Amino acid sequence: MVQQTRFQRQVAEAGPALERWAANPWRRLSFLLIVLLISFSIGGAVGSITGALSKLDPLSALLCVVLIELAVKARGPLLRRGGDGLGLQLLDMTRMGLLYGLLLDGFKLL
């Protein structure tokens, strides 16, 4: 049997440590807002970069739709798992930020 390294143990403990850290409502809210704003920025950057290149528009649109649909499919197991729900909230904030960033960039083109 292979022995676990210290790094592997820390990675395995990162999720529960983050949930303990986010037990404070203000920390949780600020963390979720940061994730929303970062994904919003990524969504706007994806739209701007692919719009400027004008060669990857269909491919980037397909990739974004696939990522958002995979996030929707990943909600099921997270809902059934129950518990704290930090992972579900992070997934939802990421999905919403990406979608709103793409939509805002699309409205700029009108």
Summary of the structure (lengths in Angstrom):
residues: 110
radius of gyration: 17.3
end to end distance: 59.8
largest distance: 59.8
contacts: 277
relative contact order: 0.16
helix: 84%
strand: 0%
